[in-house]
Amino acid sequence: MAEIDKDKITEIGNPAKPQGAEGKEMLSRMNNDHYDVTTWALSFFSFNENDNVLDIGCGGGRTLNRMAKNITSGHLSGVDYSKTSVELSMETNKELIATGKMNIIEASVEDLPFESDAFDKIITVESFYFWPNPLENLKEVRRVLKNSGKFLLVADIYDCKELSAKQKENIKKYNLFNPSLTEFSRLMENAGFSEVTIHTKEGTTWVCAEGIK
């Protein structure tokens, strides 16, 4: 029964663009469910205390909160095109926002509200499935990344034979964009990233596509 309720909350909450009470509940759960894959992905960042960092599709705001522990004199920004996500991220990080260390904006990856070459590091966790135009959106990410800056695209699934029946069902149900490792690499390269590395973790279906500008 609990699993049925969880699935129903996800369906009503709309993982593509979280909304309402169910969306907020789903985002709170995702803060926990995505903790381990995020921990693994963050290991590919070497933070500097003065970094300017962006989280695209910041969801419930926990990834921003975790990265903030490494940033003392820099700044963190989060964007999400879901009003519900922005509200929860702001609630999660209200103390950091109050000090001016962080800001969270309702905006889409299609048109990021930042100057070019603005960020040292950019991350997106579990949001790429829903980007409306993956190649063009990756070009927009690259635009706001500084030269030699690093972008991490993190997902807990990619197109591989190890996907479970439940994962395949969700890909179809929610119309998820789920590239193969080769396709991830090609997309990043075609978007203009000069150095691309595709990380996977043995025993999982996790992927972290890393691009350097």
Buried (B, 14 or more C-beta within 10 A) or exposed (E): EEEEEEBEBBEBBBBBBBBEEBBBBBBBBBBEEBEEBBEBBBEBBEBBEEBBBBBBBBBBBBBBBBBBEBBEEBBBBBBBBBEBBBBBBBEBBEEBBEEEBBBBBEBBBEEBEBEEEBBBBBBBBBBBBBBEEBEEBBBBBBBBBBEEBBBBBBBBBBBEEEBEEEBEEBBEEBEBBBBEBEBBBBBBBEBBBEEBBBBEBEEEBBBBBBBBB
